[in-house]
Amino acid sequence: MELALATELFNREEKSFKILITLDELKVEVHLEYDETYSMWIVSEDTTDTLYQVEFSDEYTVEGFASAIEKTRTTLEQLYYYKPLGKYISREDKMELLKYKVFKKFYSTEDCAICFEETSVVTHCKHYCCHKCMEKIKICPICRRDLYD
């Protein structure tokens, strides 16, 4: 399956693609792009914040593209959304979580105005609201300003 997609993209001379998915109950765009290395990043559909980013060192060949697509799929299976950071964290790589716990007092976090769980995600009007709650609303729960204007 990855090889068929890679072959199609390679034949079209496209070096990137994006897909819209729901990952851990959050709607996101997953991007994969080649520019000397393959970069994969996840963007929140509601805020356009980058929630996860990784690079793969495969060559720009059909097989390299297929390998990068496979690594992207495998990576997506290992991620979960960690609300206090407002990002995705790999279940295998505990370093990001450990850094957060050690340096927690230096992170700007508050409780989400809706679900009251700790988050570092801020609306453009500077109120705290996690990504999962933000994708369900259109106005700020504190000041009632339009979130998408």
C-alpha positions as CSV (number, residue, x, y, z in Angstrom):
1,M,0.0,0.0,0.0
2,E,2.8,2.5,0.9
3,L,4.7,1.5,-2.2
4,A,1.7,2.2,-4.4
5,L,1.1,5.6,-2.9
6,A,4.9,6.4,-3.1
7,T,5.0,5.3,-6.7
8,E,2.0,7.5,-7.6
9,L,3.4,10.6,-5.8
10,F,6.9,10.0,-7.2
11,N,5.6,9.7,-10.8
12,R,3.8,13.0,-10.4
13,E,7.0,14.5,-9.1
14,E,5.3,15.6,-5.9
15,K,7.5,15.8,-2.9
16,S,4.8,16.2,-0.3
17,F,1.3,15.3,0.7
18,K,-1.1,15.9,3.5
19,I,-4.1,14.0,4.9
20,L,-6.8,14.9,7.3
21,I,-7.3,12.4,10.1
22,T,-8.7,12.1,13.6
23,L,-5.9,11.1,16.0
24,D,-6.7,10.5,19.6
25,E,-10.1,12.2,19.2
26,L,-8.5,15.4,17.7
27,K,-8.9,16.4,14.1
28,V,-5.4,17.1,12.6
29,E,-3.6,17.4,9.3
30,V,-0.6,15.1,8.8
31,H,2.0,16.4,6.4
32,L,4.9,14.5,4.9
33,E,7.4,16.5,2.7
34,Y,10.8,15.8,1.2
35,D,13.5,18.6,1.2
36,E,16.9,16.8,1.6
37,T,15.2,14.7,4.3
38,Y,11.6,13.7,4.9
39,S,9.8,15.8,7.5
40,M,6.6,14.7,9.0
41,W,4.5,17.1,11.1
42,I,1.0,17.2,12.6
43,V,-1.0,20.4,12.6
44,S,-4.1,21.1,14.6
45,E,-7.0,21.7,12.3
46,D,-8.6,24.3,14.6
47,T,-5.5,26.4,15.6
48,T,-2.9,25.5,13.0
49,D,-0.4,24.8,15.8
50,T,2.3,22.2,15.1
51,L,1.6,19.4,17.6
52,Y,4.4,17.0,16.6
53,Q,7.3,16.9,14.2
54,V,9.9,14.3,13.2
55,E,12.4,13.8,10.4
56,F,13.3,10.6,8.5
57,S,16.6,10.3,6.6
58,D,15.5,8.2,3.6
59,E,16.6,9.0,0.1
60,Y,14.3,10.6,-2.5
61,T,13.5,7.4,-4.4
62,V,10.2,5.4,-4.7
63,E,11.5,3.0,-2.1
64,G,12.7,5.9,0.2
65,F,9.3,7.6,-0.2
66,A,7.5,4.3,0.7
67,S,9.7,3.9,3.7
68,A,9.0,7.4,4.9
69,I,5.2,6.8,4.5
70,E,5.6,3.5,6.5
71,K,7.5,5.3,9.2
72,T,4.8,8.0,9.3
73,R,2.1,5.4,9.7
74,T,4.0,3.6,12.4
75,T,4.7,6.9,14.2
76,L,1.0,7.9,14.1
77,E,0.2,4.6,15.8
78,Q,2.5,5.4,18.7
79,L,1.3,8.9,19.5
80,Y,-1.1,10.1,22.1
81,Y,-2.3,13.6,22.9
82,Y,-0.9,15.0,26.2
83,K,-3.2,17.9,27.3
84,P,-0.8,19.7,29.6
85,L,1.7,20.2,26.8
86,G,-0.9,20.6,24.1
87,K,1.1,18.2,21.9
88,Y,1.4,14.6,20.8
89,I,3.9,12.5,22.6
90,S,5.2,9.1,21.5
91,R,4.4,6.2,23.7
92,E,7.9,4.8,23.2
93,D,9.9,8.1,23.6
94,K,9.4,9.3,27.2
95,M,11.9,12.1,26.9
96,E,9.3,14.8,26.1
97,L,7.2,13.8,29.0
98,L,10.2,13.7,31.3
99,K,11.3,17.1,30.3
100,Y,7.9,18.5,30.9
101,K,7.7,17.0,34.4
102,V,11.2,18.2,35.4
103,F,10.7,21.7,34.1
104,K,7.0,22.0,34.7
105,K,7.2,25.2,36.8
106,F,8.7,27.0,33.8
107,Y,5.8,26.1,31.4
108,S,2.9,28.5,31.3
109,T,-0.1,26.2,32.0
110,E,-3.6,26.8,33.4
111,D,-6.7,24.7,33.5
112,C,-8.8,24.5,30.4
113,A,-11.9,26.8,30.7
114,I,-14.1,24.0,29.6
115,C,-12.9,20.6,30.8
116,F,-10.7,22.0,33.7
117,E,-7.7,19.8,32.7
118,E,-4.3,21.3,32.7
119,T,-3.2,22.8,29.3
120,S,-0.7,25.1,27.8
121,V,-2.9,26.0,24.7
122,V,-4.0,29.6,24.5
123,T,-6.6,31.1,22.3
124,H,-5.7,34.3,20.3
125,C,-7.6,36.3,23.0
126,K,-5.1,34.7,25.6
127,H,-7.5,32.4,27.4
128,Y,-6.6,28.7,28.1
129,C,-8.6,26.1,26.2
130,C,-7.2,22.7,25.2
131,H,-7.2,21.6,21.5
132,K,-9.8,18.9,22.2
133,C,-12.3,21.4,23.6
134,M,-11.4,24.1,21.2
135,E,-12.3,22.0,18.1
136,K,-15.8,21.7,19.5
137,I,-16.5,25.5,20.0
138,K,-16.6,28.6,17.8
139,I,-16.4,31.3,20.5
140,C,-14.1,31.8,23.5
141,P,-15.7,30.3,26.6
142,I,-14.4,33.3,28.7
143,C,-14.9,36.4,26.6
144,R,-17.2,35.1,23.8
145,R,-14.9,36.4,21.0
146,D,-14.9,34.5,17.7
147,L,-12.0,32.0,17.7
148,Y,-11.7,31.9,14.0
149,D,-11.9,35.5,12.8
